[in-house]
Amino acid sequence: MLFRKKIERSCAYCFYGVRLEEDLVLCSKKGMRTTADKCRKFRYDPCKRVPPKPKALDLSKYESEDFSL
């Protein structure tokens, strides 16, 4: 998912942007932007993209006998 061809543009993971706060990005081309903004100068930087956290494993449907040998 990080290296797919069609990435939706966002200043949050643009090569030219530097994240200052949680929702603010300083762009070297356009100045202060929010993370939801986008522009024509967008260049994808995969190192800035943070993958979503995995869902927690639901162990309630298992019993202790399921984990013993």
C-alpha positions as CSV (number, residue, x, y, z in Angstrom):
1,M,0.0,0.0,0.0
2,L,2.9,2.4,0.6
3,F,4.3,2.1,-2.9
4,R,1.1,1.9,-5.0
5,K,0.9,3.8,-8.2
6,K,-2.1,6.1,-7.5
7,I,-1.5,7.9,-4.2
8,E,-4.1,10.5,-3.2
9,R,-2.4,13.8,-2.8
10,S,-1.9,15.2,0.7
11,C,0.6,17.6,2.1
12,A,1.1,15.2,5.0
13,Y,3.3,12.9,2.9
14,C,4.7,15.2,0.3
15,F,8.4,15.5,-0.4
16,Y,8.3,19.3,0.0
17,G,6.5,19.4,3.3
18,V,7.8,19.3,6.8
19,R,5.3,18.5,9.6
20,L,5.3,21.1,12.3
21,E,2.3,20.0,14.4
22,E,-0.3,17.2,14.1
23,D,-2.3,19.1,11.4
24,L,0.2,21.7,10.1
25,V,2.8,21.3,7.4
26,L,5.4,23.8,6.2
27,C,5.8,23.5,2.5
28,S,8.9,24.8,0.8
29,K,6.8,25.7,-2.3
30,K,3.4,27.0,-0.9
31,G,4.1,27.9,2.8
32,M,1.9,26.9,5.7
33,R,-0.6,24.2,4.8
34,T,-2.9,21.8,6.6
35,T,-2.3,18.0,6.3
36,A,-5.5,17.8,4.2
37,D,-4.3,20.3,1.6
38,K,-3.0,19.3,-1.8
39,C,-1.4,21.1,-4.8
40,R,0.1,20.5,-8.2
41,K,3.7,20.4,-6.8
42,F,2.9,17.2,-4.9
43,R,5.7,14.6,-4.9
44,Y,5.2,11.5,-2.9
45,D,7.7,10.6,-0.2
46,P,7.0,7.0,1.1
47,C,9.1,7.6,4.3
48,K,6.6,10.2,5.5
49,R,3.6,8.0,5.2
50,V,2.6,6.3,8.5
51,P,0.7,3.0,8.0
52,P,-2.5,2.5,10.0
53,K,-2.2,0.5,13.3
54,P,-3.3,-3.1,13.0
55,K,-6.5,-4.1,14.7
56,A,-6.3,-5.7,18.1
57,L,-6.6,-9.4,18.2
58,D,-9.9,-10.6,19.7
59,L,-9.1,-13.5,21.9
60,S,-12.5,-13.7,23.6
61,K,-13.8,-16.4,21.3
62,Y,-10.9,-18.7,22.3
63,E,-10.5,-20.8,25.4
64,S,-7.4,-21.6,27.3
65,E,-7.6,-25.2,25.9
66,D,-7.1,-23.8,22.4
67,F,-3.6,-22.6,23.4
68,S,-2.3,-25.8,25.0
69,L,-0.6,-28.7,23.3
